[in-house]
């Protein structure tokens, strides 16, 4: 076996194959969509052989599920990660999730990957739906906890309202590819915060 052939085989398999497949899934599933991304495209992007792909992921659905689990446990969604910032007071963290996108950005707005996966699954991928529901509930819980930390009069109501606003903004921005949606949502969130904090005892 020649050196070049040996190197190619190493690149197509080896210890990093699973990681390369997951990285390819993160990129292609989010930018192109799950249905539009075939196994052949994933294999090409990950530089693995079909055999190596199926050793790690027996089906494409198995990869979709692992892609979402990875987003949940290792690759936090940027906007949602704003709730964990230690350099901002709680009220500002609640507003930070509505960070505006540059209006002239060439990147197509794709919205929430969990939402997208459920929509594409169309009720045929129950594990994907379960993962998305768990993620969304955990996000609502974090919003409620942050609202309580901020001193909201009714943190449960405020957290749920901000969740609806955030999810709606993501869906509308993706549907219309309109960055202005997040600026509008941030202004609405500020109004909700002002009311909730103003109604708190002692304020």
Protein Blocks (a to p, Z undefined) as FASTA:
>chain_A
ZZklmmmmmmmnojklmmmmmmmmmmmmmmnojklpcfklmmmmnopafklmmmmmmbfk
lmmmmmmmmmmmmmccfklmmmmpckbcfklmmmmmmcccdfklcbdcebjfklmmmmmn
nopammlmmmmmmmmmmmmmmmmmmmmmnopablmlmmmmmmmmmmmmmmmmmmnopakl
mmmmmmmmmmmmmmmmmmpghZZ
